[in-house]
Amino acid sequence: MKQAKMVLDRDYRISRIDDRIFGSFIEHLGRAVYGGIYEPGHPLADEMGFRTDVMDAVKKLGVPLIRYPGGNFVSGFHWEDSVGPVEQRPKRLDLAWFTTETNEVGLHEFARWAEKAGSEIMYAVNLGTRGPEQARDIVEYANHKGNSRLSDLRIKNGCRDPLGIKLWCLGNEMDGPWQMGQKTAYEYGRVANEAAKMMKWVDPSIELVACGSSSSEMPSFGDWELTMLNECYDSIDYVSLHRYYANPTGDTAGFLARTMDMDDFIKSVAAICDAVKGKKHSKKQVNLSFDEWNVWYHSREQDEEIWKREKWDRALPLLEDIYNFEDALLVGSMLITLLRNADRVKIACLAQLVNVIAPIMTRNGGGCWAQTIYYPFMHASKYGRGTALLAVTDSPRYDCSDYEGVPILDAAATQADDGSVTVFCVNRDLEESCLLDLDLRSFAPMKMQEHIMLHHDDVHAVNTEEKPNEVVPTTMPVEAVTDGQVQVKLPPLSWNVLRFG
């Protein structure tokens, strides 16, 4: 059995964890909205047509923030289409996903759904085909108290109190050629700065996220951030990062090492932000919003076939990745990476929440079930709040196709406000268990309260409507803590949550 060591100290802290790091994302894409959260006529639909079984599954995740309404979708979206009497809302062709958007669910409906889910909205404005004026208008409509044209229109539409949306995205992936209204870094920086000024003039309390490059693999990455931040640094609060990982070749060891890239991506963008801060002699620190992250590759060929057959239909079943156990392990490691970078990553959104590359799946007219990736996210959201601790680890390492020196133990630790400590760890070894020697001597006397583990002998195992419990967490025996020391066995290829109090 391989051995690893972790030392924790109550005084060695990374940062307070912003709860918004456990956010998610619902885009008007595929069956995320229609057939996902919203399905009038379903036996479990509420009076507004929202599925209560989906709501229950969302609540268990404890998602504090949901990015909405896109995504690529937002770069051609007119927010005005989503308010007013439903029967008068226009149907429009969505050029992002080649479907027809009916606008049955709009801003007011989604705000009510989010409130029921216990989530705040992170609203994205269209800086692709539209600009600063429309961005200013939606802030006035949503957040101004009254006695102006657009705030009075909100009141007329049935919402007397302001929606109070405090976090806003300035467009989406604007360097991508797939984006409606693609821009150069300078063009985007200028329009983002002007939109930011006007939006904050309407409501000075809001925070704004500027678009970073759509991927660290884009030729524009790095130079994009430098150029656009040079134009809008003083007006914005966060820079966005987006990253998806894939394993089309079946290389599990290499796939589970992808968070080495994620960590480097985060540190690179933070360094660029600080370089611009230095250039501008600014005292302001711009932090990061990792507002799209996940595994995404299973459904790509299927989507191409759907578009050939059903282009422009409503709510096509797009991006419906069926996640296996291997994917859950990487999602767990991605959450660990976010926690280890909590000093700079203040917002993160698992993309997405229901049906579309999502932890929750539904069948139209049928059931709702949790995919494998649901469980690491639920554990991190439930037990990973408070303060991120600096976990000093010593682990055996391995080399793979893209990386050298990958730690077998991938881990992070947090301390809750009640003093309890949680360790999240993935054993990446394909064959051997890992004996973790954990040192907690600097804390008050503790005992191990719980060891939750997610494991399956088949990395390709999945959950389905018929077999929803194929991959689910189990509770392991707890070990005794003696003089602040404890040893815990971590099975090969396993996600583990170790709770101490």
Residue pairs with C-beta under 8 A, 6 or more apart in sequence:
1 432
1 433
1 434
1 435
1 489
2 396
2 408
2 429
2 432
2 433
2 434
2 435
3 396
3 434
3 435
3 436
3 437
4 393
4 394
4 395
4 396
4 407
4 408
4 409
4 434
4 435
4 436
4 437
5 393
5 394
5 395
5 436
5 437
5 438
5 439
6 391
6 392
6 393
6 394
6 409
6 411
6 413
6 423
6 436
6 437
6 438
6 439
7 391
7 392
7 393
7 439
8 389
8 390
8 391
8 392
8 413
8 421
8 423
8 438
8 439
8 440
8 442
8 443
9 389
9 390
9 442
10 389
10 415
10 442
10 443
11 442
12 389
12 390
12 392
13 387
13 388
13 389
13 390
13 415
14 340
14 341
14 342
14 343
14 387
14 388
14 389
14 390
15 342
15 343
15 387
15 388
16 342
16 386
16 387
16 388
17 339
17 342
17 384
17 385
17 386
17 387
17 388
17 414
18 342
18 346
18 347
19 64
19 65
19 385
20 64
20 65
20 120
20 167
20 346
20 347
20 348
21 338
21 339
21 342
21 345
21 346
21 347
21 348
22 61
22 62
22 63
22 64
22 65
22 348
22 377
22 380
22 381
22 384
22 385
23 63
23 64
23 65
23 66
23 67
23 122
23 291
23 347
23 348
23 349
23 350
24 61
24 63
24 65
24 66
24 67
24 349
24 350
24 351
24 352
24 353
25 66
25 67
25 68
25 71
25 291
25 292
25 349
25 350
25 351
25 352
25 353
26 32
26 33
26 36
26 37
26 66
26 67
26 68
26 69
26 110
26 352
26 353
26 354
27 67
27 68
27 69
27 70
27 71
27 72
27 73
27 74
27 352
27 356
28 69
28 70
28 71
28 73
28 77
28 94
28 101
28 105
29 70
29 71
29 72
29 73
29 96
29 97
29 99
29 318
29 319
29 352
29 356
30 36
30 97
30 315
30 316
30 317
30 318
30 319
30 320
30 355
30 356
31 315
31 316
31 317
31 318
31 320
31 354
31 355
31 356
31 362
31 364
32 352
32 353
32 354
32 355
32 356
32 358
33 105
33 315
34 102
34 104
34 105
34 314
34 315
35 315
35 317
35 355
35 362
35 364
36 51
36 54
36 353
36 354
36 355
36 356
36 358
36 360
36 362
37 50
37 51
37 54
37 55
37 58
37 105
37 113
37 353
37 354
38 49
38 50
38 51
38 104
38 105
38 109
38 113
39 45
39 49
39 50
39 51
39 362
39 364
39 365
40 49
41 49
41 365
42 51
42 364
42 365
44 51
44 52
44 53
45 51
45 52
46 52
46 55
48 109
48 112
48 113
50 113
50 116
51 362
51 368
53 362
53 367
53 368
54 354
54 360
54 362
54 368
55 113
55 116
55 117
57 360
57 368
57 370
57 374
58 117
58 119
58 353
58 354
58 360
59 117
59 118
60 378
61 359
61 374
61 377
61 378
61 381
62 118
62 378
62 381
62 382
63 117
63 118
63 119
63 353
63 381
64 118
64 119
64 120
65 119
65 120
65 121
65 122
65 167
65 347
65 349
66 114
66 117
66 119
66 120
66 121
66 122
66 349
66 353
67 122
67 124
67 169
67 291
67 292
67 349
67 351
68 110
68 114
68 121
68 122
68 123
68 124
69 77
69 82
69 110
69 123
69 124
70 77
70 96
70 124
70 172
71 96
71 124
71 172
72 96
72 97
72 172
72 173
72 178
72 179
72 180
73 94
73 96
73 97
73 101
74 124
74 125
74 126
74 128
74 169
74 171
74 172
75 96
75 126
75 127
75 128
75 129
75 171
75 172
75 174
75 179
75 180
75 181
76 94
76 95
76 96
76 126
76 128
76 129
76 180
76 181
77 126
78 92
78 126
78 130
78 134
79 107
79 125
79 126
79 134
79 137
79 138
79 141
81 89
81 90
81 92
81 101
81 103
81 106
82 89
82 103
82 105
82 106
82 107
83 89
83 106
83 107
83 108
83 141
83 153
83 154
83 157
84 157
86 103
86 104
86 106
89 102
89 103
89 104
89 106
90 103
91 100
91 101
91 102
91 103
92 100
92 101
92 103
93 99
93 100
93 101
93 312
94 100
94 101
95 180
96 178
96 180
97 316
97 318
98 307
98 311
98 312
98 316
99 311
99 312
99 313
99 314
99 315
99 316
99 318
100 312
100 313
100 314
101 314
102 314
105 113
107 142
107 163
108 157
108 158
108 159
110 121
111 121
111 159
111 163
114 120
114 121
120 165
120 166
120 167
121 163
121 165
121 167
122 165
122 167
122 168
122 169
122 209
122 291
122 347
122 349
123 138
123 142
123 165
123 167
123 168
123 169
124 168
124 169
124 171
124 172
125 134
125 135
125 138
125 168
125 169
125 170
125 171
125 195
125 199
126 134
126 135
126 171
126 181
127 135
127 170
127 171
127 174
127 181
127 188
127 191
127 192
127 195
127 211
128 171
128 172
128 174
128 179
128 180
128 181
128 182
129 180
129 181
130 181
131 191
131 194
131 195
132 191
132 194
132 195
132 197
132 198
133 198
135 168
135 170
135 195
135 198
135 199
136 195
136 198
136 199
136 201
136 202
137 150
139 165
139 168
139 199
139 202
139 203
139 206
140 148
140 150
140 151
140 202
141 150
141 151
141 153
141 154
142 154
142 162
142 163
142 164
142 165
143 162
143 163
143 164
143 165
143 202
143 203
143 206
144 150
144 151
144 162
144 202
144 203
145 151
145 162
146 152
146 155
151 162
154 162
154 163
165 206
166 205
166 206
166 207
167 206
167 207
167 208
167 209
167 347
168 199
168 206
168 207
168 208
168 209
169 208
169 209
169 211
169 240
169 289
169 291
170 192
170 195
170 196
170 208
170 209
170 210
170 211
170 236
171 188
171 192
171 211
172 179
172 211
173 179
173 211
173 214
173 242
174 181
174 182
174 183
174 188
174 211
174 214
175 182
175 183
175 185
175 188
175 211
175 213
175 214
175 218
175 220
175 224
176 182
176 214
176 218
179 214
183 191
184 227
185 220
185 223
185 224
185 225
185 226
185 227
185 228
186 227
186 228
186 231
188 211
188 228
189 227
189 228
189 229
189 230
189 231
189 232
190 231
190 232
192 210
192 211
192 228
192 231
192 232
192 235
192 236
193 231
193 232
193 235
193 236
196 208
196 210
196 232
196 235
196 236
197 235
199 206
199 208
200 206
200 208
200 235
207 237
207 238
208 235
208 236
208 237
208 238
209 236
209 237
209 238
209 239
209 240
209 289
209 291
209 347
210 228
210 229
210 232
210 236
210 238
210 239
210 240
211 228
211 239
211 240
212 224
212 225
212 239
212 240
212 241
212 242
212 269
213 220
213 221
213 222
213 224
213 225
214 242
215 221
215 242
215 243
216 241
216 243
216 261
216 265
216 268
218 224
222 268
222 272
225 239
225 269
225 272
225 273
226 272
226 275
226 276
229 239
229 272
229 273
229 276
229 286
230 276
230 279
233 276
233 277
233 280
233 282
233 284
233 286
234 280
234 282
234 284
236 286
237 286
237 287
238 286
238 287
238 288
238 289
238 346
238 347
239 269
239 273
239 286
239 287
239 288
239 289
240 288
240 289
240 290
240 291
240 292
241 265
241 266
241 269
241 288
241 289
241 290
241 291
241 292
241 293
242 290
242 291
242 292
242 293
242 351
243 261
243 262
243 265
243 290
243 292
243 293
244 292
244 293
244 294
244 295
244 296
244 297
244 351
244 357
245 255
245 258
245 261
245 262
245 295
245 296
245 297
245 330
245 334
246 295
246 296
246 297
247 254
247 255
247 295
247 297
247 326
248 297
251 400
251 401
252 326
252 430
252 459
252 493
253 398
253 400
253 406
253 428
253 430
254 400
254 401
254 402
254 403
255 326
255 330
256 326
256 329
256 330
256 333
256 406
256 410
256 426
256 428
257 400
257 402
257 403
257 406
257 428
258 330
258 333
259 330
259 333
259 334
259 336
259 337
259 410
260 403
260 406
261 402
262 293
262 334
262 337
263 337
263 340
263 341
266 288
266 290
266 337
266 341
266 344
266 345
267 341
269 288
270 288
270 341
270 344
273 285
273 286
273 287
273 288
274 285
276 282
276 286
277 284
277 285
277 286
287 344
287 345
287 346
288 341
288 344
288 345
288 346
288 347
289 345
289 346
289 347
289 348
289 349
290 338
290 345
290 347
290 348
290 349
291 347
291 348
291 349
291 351
292 349
292 351
293 334
293 338
293 348
293 349
293 350
293 351
294 331
294 334
294 350
294 351
294 352
294 357
294 373
295 321
295 323
295 327
295 330
295 331
295 357
295 373
296 319
296 321
296 351
296 357
297 321
298 321
298 322
298 323
299 318
299 319
299 320
299 321
299 322
299 357
302 320
303 318
303 319
306 316
306 317
306 318
307 316
310 316
317 355
318 356
319 352
319 356
319 357
320 355
320 356
320 357
320 361
321 327
321 357
321 358
322 371
322 462
322 464
323 359
323 371
323 372
323 373
323 462
324 372
324 459
324 460
324 461
324 462
324 471
325 372
325 454
325 455
325 456
325 458
325 459
325 460
325 461
325 462
325 471
325 493
326 459
326 460
326 493
327 372
327 373
328 372
328 373
328 375
328 376
328 454
328 471
328 495
329 376
329 426
329 428
329 493
329 494
329 495
331 350
331 373
331 376
331 377
332 376
332 380
332 424
332 426
332 454
332 495
333 410
333 426
333 428
335 376
335 377
335 380
335 384
335 412
335 424
336 410
336 411
336 412
336 424
336 425
336 426
337 412
338 345
338 348
339 380
339 384
339 388
339 412
339 414
339 424
340 388
340 391
340 412
342 388
343 388
350 359
350 377
351 357
352 358
353 359
353 360
354 360
354 361
354 362
355 361
355 362
358 371
359 370
359 371
359 373
359 374
359 377
360 368
360 369
360 370
360 371
360 374
361 368
361 369
361 370
361 371
361 465
362 368
362 369
363 465
366 465
367 465
367 468
369 463
369 464
369 465
369 468
370 463
370 468
371 462
371 463
372 454
372 461
372 462
372 463
372 471
375 454
375 471
375 472
375 473
375 495
376 454
376 495
379 424
379 452
379 473
379 495
379 497
380 424
383 414
383 416
383 422
383 424
383 497
383 499
384 412
384 414
384 422
384 424
385 414
385 416
386 414
386 415
386 416
386 417
387 414
387 415
388 412
388 413
388 414
389 413
389 414
389 415
389 421
391 411
391 412
391 413
391 423
393 407
393 409
393 411
395 407
395 408
395 409
395 434
396 407
396 408
396 409
396 429
396 434
397 405
397 406
397 407
397 408
398 406
398 408
398 428
398 429
399 405
399 406
400 406
406 428
407 428
408 427
408 428
408 429
408 434
409 425
409 426
409 427
409 428
409 434
409 436
409 490
410 425
410 426
410 428
411 423
411 424
411 425
411 426
412 423
412 424
412 425
413 421
413 422
413 423
413 424
414 421
414 422
414 424
415 421
415 422
416 422
418 501
419 443
419 444
419 501
420 449
420 499
420 500
420 501
421 440
421 443
421 446
421 499
421 500
421 501
422 497
422 498
422 499
422 500
423 438
423 496
423 497
423 498
423 500
424 495
424 496
424 497
424 498
425 436
425 490
425 495
425 496
425 498
426 494
426 495
426 496
427 433
427 434
427 490
427 491
427 492
427 493
427 494
427 496
428 493
429 492
429 493
430 492
430 493
431 492
432 492
433 489
433 490
433 491
433 492
434 489
434 490
434 492
435 487
435 488
435 489
435 490
436 487
436 488
436 489
436 490
437 485
437 487
438 485
438 486
438 487
438 488
438 498
439 484
439 485
440 446
440 481
440 484
440 485
440 486
440 500
441 483
441 484
441 485
442 484
443 484
443 500
445 481
445 484
446 481
446 484
446 500
446 501
447 478
447 480
447 481
447 500
447 501
448 478
448 479
448 480
448 481
448 486
448 488
448 498
448 499
448 500
449 478
449 499
449 500
449 501
450 475
450 478
450 497
450 498
450 499
451 475
451 476
451 477
451 478
451 479
451 488
451 496
451 497
451 498
451 499
452 473
452 474
452 475
452 476
452 496
452 497
452 499
453 473
453 474
453 475
453 476
453 491
453 494
453 495
453 496
453 497
454 471
454 472
454 473
454 474
454 494
454 495
454 496
455 474
455 491
455 493
455 494
455 495
456 470
456 471
459 493
461 470
461 471
462 470
462 471
463 469
463 470
463 471
463 472
464 470
479 486
479 487
479 488
480 486
481 500
488 496
488 498
490 496
